Amino acid sequence: MDVVFQHLRVLIRCMRLLGIFGVQRRRSTVDNPYASVGAVKIKFVIFFSATVLGSAYTIVITLLVYNVSFTERFDIYPIVMTTHIVTLCVVLCILPWQTYGRNTHLAAILNVFHRNEKDLIAFTGSASNYGRAGRLATVIVWNGVLFHVFFHTYYIFETYNFAHGLFPFYLVCCLIMYEDLATEYLLGLCDCFLLIARIQLERLVSIARHSEIEDHQRELRVLFYVDMNNRICCMLRDNLCPYFGPIILTFCAYVCLEAAVCILDLFDVFSAGNNSILQMLANVLWPLSNLKKLIILLLYVEQLNAMYANMHVFGNLRVLIRCLRLMGLLSIKRHCGADGKPLFGTTSYAALKFTGFFIATVLGCGYLISQGSQEYDVLSQKGAIWPIVYVVHNVTFSVVFFVLPWQTFRQRYRLAAAMTALYQNEADLVKLTGNGTNYRIVSLLATVVMWNGVILHVFFHSYYISQNYSTGNDFLPIYFRSWLFMYVDLAMELILGVCDCSLLIARLQLERLVGIAKDFASSAETDRLLQFHVELYGKIVNLLRLDLSPYFGPIVLSFCVYVCLEVAVCSLDAHSLIGSKDRPIMAVLANIMWPLSDIKKLSALLLLGEGVNVMFSVYEDEFIPLYTVSCFFMYIDLATECSSRYGFGAIG
């Protein structure tokens, strides 16, 4: 074991004992010391055959044991239990397939980490501290051992007096415990790999931000940074994800069904009046242990994503971008250009997605208007203004619904150009100063926007179901209309959130530009800084005027008109509810919160837009005088040079 993996030797040895570690270190000193174990095909065939036989045995024994209870119960328990056992067998069969069938991916992961640490030692003269990874591996091993000692004792105690005998069902329990312990160690190994990648990225960032390295080593430092960063990215994408991805995917499905089975077992225990503390504790600890595995994995993934978010401008918006992609409102993706620099371009089959989404929008708007026209007579009884307001409100909502796919598809190149410009601006700032911009406030804003939308729409979803569930046959039509309104509102929340974050990124870059402008007087490279300021300032102005405004402008304009009519409708509804005898608090609260949420979206957009305008005015106040003084001194230097060379007199 080298310096990287010597802290994981306990975990690796336990995985070898379980037969789920198909890589070994070669004795020869080569650049890629890790390779597949000997006779890997024979071991794979043996291990895979054993798991297939064990899975078949588990299914047969489980169906025989629960045959009586399945025939006596007509609830969901037989379906859940059968699906749970089948999913368990899928997880069992996928273990040898991944650990031996794709062990080349694991060897590539180990070789990349080994090479990275070797390069870091050669570049800095010191080794990385992987003590955190060692402590994590130790906790994982002992947690698995103690947990399975408890369940081993529990299963022996439960199956000792079993009607079908101890051995048949106990063997099934051993297979279940083996699967759980194997996934515990495999996901633990994935956690350790993510932590090692984070430690190496932290050292890489500290090297990139080191200010004491001489100028002649800057190019070498940049090349080292780019090479190792790309190496880690490729390793995560091409090796770690294909190796652990199918295991995690199937284990997630198993965990959901396992939790359902444990909840049903607990319900049976309480219904039968059985006060077995050990049985209740086992049915609580088992799903919690599985959830713990996934939660720890997600935490380490998120920490690694945060490391890349600090190095990538739009990594802070990944939550909003993923949500918009799920809603079908984002048709761009990141890719590499001809020179290897990251760019943003259109996604595959964007035209086909737009066609399907636009047809769905037309059908939804037509259904909404037709349903609204049927309620015209009912609304006219409330007053003369009600039908007019509702009809205009539905038409305006339909316009907003049409604008969403039209702008997100037709103008997607403008958003891609704006994101590319902001990314290149950050790259230029890092190249000039050696330090990246702190976009933590952008990440905070994106998180607030996402959670605000989720919490509000969970509330309104519950409200619409509770209000309309008692309407009988009219529930589905009314709920579908409510769902259309909630979809558009959530889409506007996320789209305007992306606009807010883009404006905030532009403002942060302008703030750094102003800070650099203040150092003109003490800088010896005034000409280069002056050219940099002009170029970056022009890029930000162009992306705001030529890219962001055409993309978000029609959306914001139509949404402003819709919000005005939405406020009118909610005000009329709230007034009629307050004047009624019942005065339902939930309905009044919903009619107040909905327009306030829409006004909040526009207010945040206007505040951030005004913040960018203020930065432009500050930039002009700071930059124009310095630019004038710089030009004056350049003129003095040029005149002095001409006077000394050609014998001119004093300047005049």
URRAWO-V611095 format. One record per pair of residues at least 12 apart in sequence whose C-alpha atoms are under 10 Angstrom apart, sorted by the first residue. I is the first residue (numbers start at 1). J is the second residue. Records with the same first field share a line. If there is no record, write none. Layout:
BEGIN
I = J + J
END
This chain:
BEGIN
1 = 24 + 25
2 = 25 + 33 + 114 + 117 + 118
3 = 114 + 117 + 118 + 127 + 128 + 129 + 130
4 = 110 + 113 + 114 + 115 + 116 + 117 + 118 + 127 + 128 + 129 + 130 + 131 + 133 + 134 + 196
5 = 110 + 113 + 114 + 130 + 133 + 134 + 192 + 193 + 196
6 = 130 + 131 + 133 + 134
7 = 130 + 131 + 132 + 133 + 134 + 135 + 136 + 137 + 138 + 192
8 = 130 + 131 + 133 + 134 + 135 + 136 + 137 + 138 + 189 + 192 + 193
9 = 134 + 137 + 138
10 = 134 + 137 + 138 + 140 + 141
11 = 134 + 136 + 137 + 138 + 139 + 140 + 141 + 142 + 185 + 186 + 188 + 189 + 192
12 = 137 + 141 + 185 + 186 + 189
14 = 141 + 182 + 185
15 = 141 + 181 + 182 + 185 + 186 + 189
18 = 178 + 179 + 181 + 182 + 185
19 = 43 + 44 + 47 + 95 + 96 + 99 + 100 + 182
20 = 44 + 47 + 95 + 96 + 97 + 98 + 99 + 100 + 103 + 182 + 183 + 185 + 186
21 = 36 + 37 + 96 + 98 + 99 + 100 + 103 + 106 + 186
22 = 35 + 36 + 37 + 38 + 40 + 43 + 44 + 96 + 98 + 99 + 100 + 101 + 102 + 103 + 104 + 106 + 107
23 = 35 + 36 + 37 + 38 + 40 + 99 + 100 + 103 + 104 + 105 + 106 + 107 + 108 + 110
24 = 36 + 37 + 38 + 107
25 = 37 + 107 + 110 + 111
31 = 111 + 112 + 114 + 115 + 118
32 = 107 + 108 + 110 + 111 + 112 + 114 + 115
33 = 107 + 108 + 110 + 111 + 114 + 115
34 = 104 + 106 + 107 + 108 + 109 + 110 + 111 + 112 + 114
35 = 103 + 104 + 105 + 106 + 107 + 108 + 110 + 111
36 = 100 + 102 + 103 + 104 + 105 + 106 + 107
37 = 100 + 103 + 107
40 = 100 + 101 + 103
41 = 100 + 101
42 = 100
43 = 96 + 100
44 = 96 + 97 + 98 + 99 + 100 + 101
45 = 96 + 97 + 100 + 101
46 = 96
47 = 93 + 95 + 96 + 97 + 100
48 = 92 + 93 + 94 + 95 + 96 + 97 + 100 + 101
49 = 93 + 96
50 = 92 + 93 + 96
51 = 89 + 90 + 91 + 92 + 93 + 94 + 95 + 96 + 175
52 = 89 + 90 + 92 + 93 + 94
53 = 89 + 93
54 = 89 + 92 + 93 + 171 + 172 + 175
55 = 85 + 86 + 87 + 88 + 89 + 90 + 91 + 92 + 93 + 172 + 175 + 176
56 = 86 + 89
57 = 89 + 168 + 171 + 172 + 175
58 = 85 + 86 + 88 + 89 + 168 + 169 + 171 + 172 + 173 + 175 + 176
59 = 82 + 85 + 86 + 88 + 89 + 172
61 = 164 + 168 + 169 + 171 + 172
62 = 81 + 82 + 85 + 168 + 169 + 172
63 = 78 + 81 + 82 + 85
64 = 164
65 = 163 + 164 + 168 + 169
66 = 78 + 81 + 82
70 = 82
76 = 264
77 = 260 + 261 + 264 + 265
78 = 261
80 = 257 + 258 + 260 + 261 + 264
81 = 257 + 258 + 260 + 261 + 262 + 264
82 = 257
83 = 254 + 257 + 258
84 = 253 + 254 + 255 + 256 + 257 + 258 + 259 + 260 + 261
85 = 176 + 254 + 257 + 258
86 = 254
87 = 250 + 251 + 252 + 253 + 254 + 255 + 257 + 258
88 = 175 + 176 + 179 + 180 + 250 + 251 + 253 + 254 + 255 + 257 + 258
89 = 175 + 176 + 179 + 254
90 = 247 + 250 + 251 + 254
91 = 179 + 180 + 183 + 246 + 247 + 248 + 249 + 250 + 251 + 252 + 253 + 254
92 = 175 + 176 + 178 + 179 + 180 + 182 + 183 + 247 + 250 + 251
93 = 179
94 = 246 + 247 + 250 + 251
95 = 179 + 182 + 183 + 186 + 244 + 246 + 247
97 = 243 + 246 + 247
98 = 242 + 243 + 244 + 245 + 246 + 247
99 = 186 + 243 + 244 + 247
101 = 243
102 = 239 + 242 + 243 + 244
103 = 239 + 243
104 = 239 + 243
105 = 235 + 238 + 239 + 240 + 241 + 242 + 243 + 244
106 = 235 + 239 + 240 + 242 + 243 + 244
107 = 239
108 = 235 + 238 + 239 + 240
109 = 193 + 232 + 234 + 235 + 236 + 238 + 239 + 240 + 243
110 = 193 + 235
111 = 235
112 = 197 + 228 + 231 + 232 + 234 + 235
113 = 193 + 196 + 197 + 200 + 231 + 232 + 235
115 = 228 + 231
116 = 197 + 200 + 201 + 227 + 228 + 229 + 231 + 232
117 = 200
119 = 224 + 228
120 = 200 + 203 + 204 + 207 + 224 + 228
123 = 207 + 221 + 224
124 = 203 + 207
128 = 196 + 199 + 200 + 203
129 = 196 + 199 + 200 + 203
130 = 192 + 195 + 196 + 199 + 200
131 = 196
132 = 192 + 195 + 196 + 199
133 = 189 + 191 + 192 + 193 + 194 + 195 + 196 + 199
134 = 192
135 = 192
136 = 188 + 189 + 191 + 192 + 195
137 = 185 + 188 + 189 + 191 + 192
138 = 188
139 = 188
140 = 184 + 185 + 187 + 188 + 189 + 191 + 192 + 293
141 = 181 + 184 + 185 + 188
143 = 181 + 184 + 185 + 289
144 = 180 + 181 + 182 + 183 + 184 + 185 + 289
145 = 181
147 = 177 + 181 + 285 + 286 + 289
148 = 174 + 177 + 178 + 180 + 181
149 = 177
150 = 282
151 = 173 + 174 + 177 + 282 + 285 + 286
152 = 170 + 173 + 174 + 177
154 = 278 + 279 + 282
155 = 169 + 170 + 173 + 174 + 177 + 279 + 282
156 = 169 + 170 + 173
157 = 278
158 = 170 + 278 + 279
159 = 173
179 = 251
180 = 251 + 286 + 289 + 290
183 = 247 + 248 + 251 + 290 + 293
184 = 289 + 290 + 292 + 293 + 294
185 = 293
186 = 244 + 247 + 248
187 = 244 + 247 + 248 + 293 + 294 + 296 + 297
188 = 293 + 294 + 296 + 297
189 = 244 + 297
190 = 240 + 241 + 243 + 244 + 297 + 300 + 301
191 = 293 + 294 + 296 + 297 + 298 + 299 + 300 + 301
192 = 297 + 300
193 = 236 + 240 + 300
194 = 236 + 240 + 297 + 300 + 301 + 302 + 303 + 304
195 = 300 + 301 + 303 + 304
196 = 304
197 = 232 + 233 + 235 + 236 + 304 + 307
198 = 232 + 300 + 301 + 303 + 304 + 305 + 306 + 307 + 308
199 = 304 + 307
200 = 228 + 229 + 232
201 = 225 + 228 + 229 + 232 + 304 + 307 + 308
202 = 304 + 307
204 = 221 + 224 + 225 + 226 + 228 + 229
205 = 225 + 229 + 307 + 310 + 311 + 435 + 436
207 = 221 + 222 + 224 + 225
208 = 221 + 222 + 224 + 225 + 226 + 430 + 434 + 435 + 436
209 = 221 + 430 + 433 + 434 + 435 + 436
210 = 434 + 435
211 = 433 + 434 + 435
218 = 431 + 434
222 = 431 + 434
229 = 308 + 311
233 = 308
248 = 294 + 297
251 = 290 + 294
252 = 290 + 291 + 294
254 = 290
255 = 286 + 287 + 288 + 289 + 290 + 291 + 294
256 = 287 + 290 + 291
257 = 287
258 = 283 + 286 + 287 + 290
259 = 283 + 284 + 286 + 287 + 288 + 290 + 291
260 = 287
261 = 283 + 287
262 = 280 + 282 + 283 + 284 + 285 + 286 + 287
263 = 280 + 283 + 284 + 287
264 = 283
265 = 279 + 280 + 283
266 = 279 + 280 + 281 + 282 + 283 + 284
267 = 280
305 = 318
306 = 440 + 443
309 = 439 + 440 + 443
310 = 436 + 437 + 438 + 439 + 440 + 443
311 = 426 + 427 + 430 + 436 + 437 + 438 + 439
312 = 342 + 423 + 426 + 427 + 436 + 437 + 439
313 = 419 + 420 + 422 + 423 + 424 + 425 + 426 + 427 + 436 + 437 + 438 + 439 + 442 + 443 + 502 + 505
314 = 334 + 419 + 420 + 422 + 423 + 439 + 442 + 443 + 501 + 502 + 505
315 = 439 + 442 + 443
316 = 439 + 440 + 441 + 442 + 443 + 444 + 445 + 446 + 447 + 501
317 = 442 + 443 + 444 + 445 + 446 + 447 + 497 + 498 + 501 + 502
318 = 443 + 446 + 447
319 = 443 + 446 + 447 + 449 + 450 + 494
320 = 443 + 446 + 447 + 449 + 450 + 493 + 494 + 495 + 497 + 498 + 501
321 = 333 + 446 + 494 + 495 + 498
323 = 450 + 490 + 491 + 494 + 495
324 = 490 + 491 + 494 + 495 + 498
327 = 357 + 487 + 490 + 491 + 494
328 = 350 + 353 + 354 + 356 + 357 + 404 + 405 + 408 + 409 + 491
329 = 353 + 354 + 357 + 404 + 405 + 406 + 407 + 408 + 409 + 412 + 491 + 494 + 495
330 = 346 + 347 + 350 + 405 + 408 + 409 + 412 + 415 + 495
331 = 345 + 346 + 347 + 348 + 349 + 350 + 351 + 353 + 354 + 405 + 408 + 409 + 410 + 411 + 412 + 413 + 415 + 416
332 = 344 + 345 + 346 + 347 + 348 + 350 + 408 + 409 + 412 + 413 + 415 + 416 + 419
333 = 345 + 346 + 347 + 348 + 416
334 = 346 + 347 + 416 + 419 + 420
335 = 347
341 = 420 + 423 + 424 + 427
342 = 420 + 423 + 424
343 = 416 + 417 + 419 + 420 + 421 + 423 + 424
344 = 412 + 413 + 415 + 416 + 417 + 418 + 419 + 420 + 421 + 423
345 = 412 + 413 + 414 + 415 + 416 + 417 + 419 + 420
346 = 409 + 412 + 413 + 415 + 416
347 = 412
350 = 409 + 410 + 412
351 = 409 + 410
353 = 405 + 409
354 = 405 + 406 + 408 + 409 + 410
355 = 405 + 406 + 409
356 = 405
357 = 402 + 404 + 405 + 406
358 = 401 + 402 + 403 + 404 + 405 + 406 + 409
359 = 402
361 = 398 + 401 + 402 + 403 + 404 + 405 + 484
362 = 398 + 401 + 402
364 = 398 + 401 + 480 + 481 + 484
365 = 394 + 395 + 397 + 398 + 399 + 401 + 402 + 481 + 484
366 = 395 + 398
367 = 477 + 480 + 481
368 = 394 + 395 + 397 + 398 + 477 + 478 + 480 + 481 + 482 + 484 + 485
369 = 391 + 394 + 395 + 397 + 398
371 = 477 + 478 + 481
372 = 387 + 390 + 391 + 394 + 395 + 481
373 = 387 + 390 + 391 + 394
375 = 387 + 390
376 = 388 + 390 + 391
382 = 576
385 = 572
386 = 568 + 569 + 572 + 573
389 = 565 + 566 + 568 + 569 + 572
390 = 565 + 566 + 568 + 569
392 = 562 + 565
393 = 561 + 562 + 563 + 564 + 565 + 566 + 567 + 568 + 569
394 = 562 + 565 + 566
395 = 562
396 = 558 + 559 + 560 + 561 + 562 + 563 + 565 + 566
397 = 484 + 485 + 488 + 558 + 559 + 561 + 562 + 563 + 565 + 566
398 = 485 + 488 + 562
399 = 555 + 558 + 559 + 561 + 562
400 = 488 + 489 + 492 + 554 + 555 + 556 + 557 + 558 + 559 + 560 + 561 + 562
401 = 484 + 485 + 487 + 488 + 489 + 491 + 492 + 555 + 558 + 559
402 = 555
403 = 554 + 555 + 556 + 558 + 559
404 = 488 + 491 + 492 + 495 + 552 + 554 + 555 + 558
406 = 554 + 555
407 = 550 + 551 + 552 + 553 + 554 + 555
408 = 495 + 551 + 552 + 555
409 = 551
410 = 551
411 = 547 + 548 + 550 + 551 + 552
412 = 547 + 551
413 = 547 + 551
414 = 543 + 546 + 547 + 548 + 549 + 550 + 551 + 552
415 = 499 + 502 + 543 + 546 + 547 + 548 + 549 + 550 + 551 + 552
416 = 547 + 548
417 = 543 + 546 + 547 + 548
418 = 502 + 539 + 540 + 542 + 543 + 544 + 546 + 547 + 548 + 551
419 = 502 + 543 + 547 + 548
420 = 543
421 = 536 + 539 + 540 + 542 + 543 + 547
422 = 502 + 505 + 506 + 509 + 536 + 539 + 540 + 543
423 = 505
424 = 536 + 539
425 = 506 + 509 + 535 + 536 + 537 + 539 + 540
426 = 505 + 506 + 509 + 536
428 = 532 + 536
429 = 509 + 512 + 513 + 516 + 532 + 536
432 = 516 + 528 + 529 + 532
433 = 512 + 516
437 = 505 + 508 + 509 + 511 + 512
438 = 505 + 508 + 509
439 = 501 + 504 + 505 + 508 + 509
441 = 501 + 504 + 505 + 508
442 = 498 + 500 + 501 + 502 + 503 + 504 + 505 + 508
443 = 501
444 = 501
445 = 497 + 498 + 500 + 501 + 504
446 = 494 + 497 + 498 + 500 + 501
447 = 497
448 = 497
449 = 493 + 494 + 495 + 496 + 497 + 498 + 500 + 501 + 601
450 = 490 + 493 + 494 + 497
452 = 490 + 493 + 494 + 597
453 = 486 + 489 + 490 + 491 + 492 + 493 + 494 + 597
454 = 490 + 493
456 = 486 + 490 + 590 + 593 + 594 + 597
457 = 483 + 486 + 487 + 489 + 490 + 594
458 = 486
459 = 590
460 = 482 + 483 + 486 + 590 + 593 + 594
461 = 479 + 482 + 483 + 486
463 = 586 + 587 + 590
464 = 478 + 479 + 482 + 483 + 587 + 590
465 = 478 + 479 + 482
466 = 586
467 = 479 + 586 + 587
468 = 482
489 = 559 + 594 + 597 + 598
492 = 555 + 556 + 559 + 598 + 601
493 = 597 + 598 + 600 + 601 + 602
494 = 601
495 = 552 + 555 + 556
496 = 552 + 555 + 556 + 601 + 602 + 604 + 605
497 = 601 + 604 + 605
498 = 552
499 = 548 + 549 + 551 + 552 + 605 + 608 + 609
500 = 601 + 602 + 604 + 605 + 606 + 607 + 608 + 609
501 = 605 + 608
502 = 544 + 548 + 608
503 = 544 + 548 + 605 + 608 + 609 + 610 + 611 + 612
504 = 605 + 608 + 609 + 611 + 612
505 = 612
506 = 540 + 541 + 543 + 544 + 612 + 615
507 = 540 + 608 + 609 + 611 + 612 + 613 + 614 + 615 + 616
508 = 612 + 615
509 = 536 + 537 + 540 + 615
510 = 533 + 536 + 537 + 540 + 612 + 615 + 616 + 618 + 619
511 = 612 + 615 + 616 + 618 + 619
513 = 532 + 533 + 536 + 537 + 615 + 619 + 623
514 = 533 + 615 + 616 + 618 + 619 + 620 + 621 + 622 + 623
515 = 619 + 622
516 = 529 + 530 + 533 + 623
517 = 529 + 530 + 533 + 619 + 622 + 623 + 624 + 626 + 627
518 = 622 + 623 + 626
519 = 626
520 = 623 + 626 + 627 + 629 + 630
521 = 626 + 629 + 630
526 = 627 + 630 + 631 + 634
527 = 630 + 631 + 634
530 = 623 + 626 + 627 + 630 + 631
533 = 623 + 627
534 = 623
537 = 616 + 619
541 = 616
544 = 612
556 = 601 + 602 + 605
559 = 598 + 601 + 602
560 = 598 + 599 + 602
562 = 598
563 = 594 + 595 + 596 + 597 + 598 + 599 + 602
564 = 595 + 598 + 599
565 = 595
566 = 591 + 594 + 595 + 598
567 = 591 + 592 + 594 + 595 + 596 + 598 + 599
568 = 595
569 = 591 + 595
570 = 588 + 590 + 591 + 592 + 593 + 594 + 595
571 = 588 + 591 + 592 + 595
572 = 591
573 = 587 + 588 + 591 + 592
574 = 587 + 588 + 589 + 590 + 591 + 592
575 = 588 + 591
576 = 588
577 = 591
636 = 651
639 = 651
END
